[in-house]
Amino acid sequence: MILLKKATFLFILLLTPFFIEAVDNLKTDIDKTEFHILDIIQKKRDNKELSKNEINYFVQEYTNGNIANYQASAFLMAIFINDMSAEETSFLTDAMIHSGTIINFDELKEPIVDKHSTGGVGDKTSLIIAPICASLGLRVPMISGRGLGHTGGTLDKLESIPGFSVDQDNESYKRLVKDVGVCIIGQTKDIAPADKKIYALRDVSGSVESLPLIASSIMSKKMAEGLDVLIMDVKTGSGALMKKYEDSCKLAQTMIDIGKNLNTKVVAIVSDMNQPLGMCIGNSLEIMEVIGILKGTSLKGQKDLIDLSFKLASLMLIKTNCAEDEKDAYAQIQKVIDNGSALEKFKEMITAQGGNPDVIYDQNLFEQSDFRYCLKASRSGYIHTLDALKIAKGCTLLGAGRQTIDSQIDFSVGAILHKKIGSFVNQEDTIIEIHYNSEEKLKAALSLFEDAIIIDEDVPSKPLLIKKIFN
């Protein structure tokens, strides 16, 4: 018995190193899995370039909930501080695209196109371009966003049309693009879900302003639409996400590089957003302005809006080989405005997405504000400044925009610009017509509208609308 115990002890003693090695190997494997994200964080912290597999790992594991928010926050901050190369940004975009469903329009013979703006004030170009291009035979699937802060959202504007639904599943979305030629919806839960999760974390971790993160966020949603051509409108100026022209150009070039690396035609315009685009700011007011332009009844103050919309639409036609050159593209665009085809396509889209198409003919069907206030010129002279950011913040205080993600929007309120930069005004001429429902909110907003206006006796130079085009 004693000999058996000694033999057993000796056997265990002999096997112990193997057990220890096996446990150590298991621990090492676990550590490698657990700390792989740490290796990636440290690599980017040290300003080293990440591989495609490393970026794929982060996106996949974070989306699946296997990477903690504090680790992901550290990784995003490392990107914010040290930037990403064009190749890394393309890898990140591609991984975010493939984190969810990619819409496939292979059964359609027509070119699949979209346009996206980085956000501005009074920017309703998408609502003009989409029906124009769809009426000319292009297919326009648009995944758009809501407004937050001072920038207006295309979805909020569309929802000011009674009954209009921006919530469509993928099959309905594809069917509407096929049958109508155009459909504008919000991001669904299965399109680029990584973007939704990463964006939310960026918002609370101080990494919102990172150019590669902004570019990959925009491009992942857009390229999940299965596009042939994407036209980007990158805003610059007081009312833009990017205030500095140099930053706007860098963002535009970053998105061009992503498109090239992922085999999608991308064109980016850098356009001015120091004053609001067009005449109207506010949801119902902007839809009414769109309808007027599609009817061909444009006003002098809408020239910048029309010029930019036509330029963006012409690029869509040229890049899809549906127009020989800019002259041909502009002629086609003007034709569908003149013969009513573009307006009819807008009406068809409204009907298909559950809206009341009679708003085309009866604008009283929109919500109307109870009161108007005319902000008049304090002196005679030329308008030098109509600060887009201050005007937008004023409209937000009236209720036209969200101050928090859960804020309710008042579709009826906003502002109409009677004058633009460069206009001559006499003292007491109306510059801004404010639509409001609450005296208290008007009082809170009025100083912003007043501070937005600068009048001087000298003739100012008008801002250049389209500052640069990236191909």
Secondary structure as GFF3:
##gff-version 3
##sequence-region A 1 471
A	DSSP	alpha_helix	2	34	.	.	.	ID=ss1
A	DSSP	alpha_helix	36	45	.	.	.	ID=ss2
A	DSSP	alpha_helix	52	63	.	.	.	ID=ss3
A	DSSP	alpha_helix	69	82	.	.	.	ID=ss4
A	DSSP	alpha_helix	86	97	.	.	.	ID=ss5
A	DSSP	beta_strand	113	117	.	.	.	ID=ss6
A	DSSP	alpha_helix	125	135	.	.	.	ID=ss7
A	DSSP	beta_strand	140	144	.	.	.	ID=ss8
A	DSSP	alpha_helix	154	159	.	.	.	ID=ss9
A	DSSP	alpha_helix	170	179	.	.	.	ID=ss10
A	DSSP	beta_strand	182	186	.	.	.	ID=ss11
A	DSSP	alpha_helix	193	205	.	.	.	ID=ss12
A	DSSP	alpha_helix	211	223	.	.	.	ID=ss13
A	DSSP	beta_strand	229	236	.	.	.	ID=ss14
A	DSSP	alpha_helix	245	261	.	.	.	ID=ss15
A	DSSP	beta_strand	265	272	.	.	.	ID=ss16
A	DSSP	beta_strand	280	281	.	.	.	ID=ss17
A	DSSP	alpha_helix	283	294	.	.	.	ID=ss18
A	DSSP	three_ten_helix	300	302	.	.	.	ID=ss19
A	DSSP	alpha_helix	303	319	.	.	.	ID=ss20
A	DSSP	alpha_helix	326	338	.	.	.	ID=ss21
A	DSSP	alpha_helix	341	352	.	.	.	ID=ss22
A	DSSP	three_ten_helix	357	360	.	.	.	ID=ss23
A	DSSP	three_ten_helix	363	365	.	.	.	ID=ss24
A	DSSP	beta_strand	371	376	.	.	.	ID=ss25
A	DSSP	beta_strand	381	386	.	.	.	ID=ss26
A	DSSP	alpha_helix	388	398	.	.	.	ID=ss27
A	DSSP	beta_strand	414	417	.	.	.	ID=ss28
A	DSSP	beta_strand	424	425	.	.	.	ID=ss29
A	DSSP	beta_strand	430	436	.	.	.	ID=ss30
A	DSSP	alpha_helix	439	452	.	.	.	ID=ss31
A	DSSP	beta_strand	453	456	.	.	.	ID=ss32
A	DSSP	beta_strand	466	470	.	.	.	ID=ss33
###
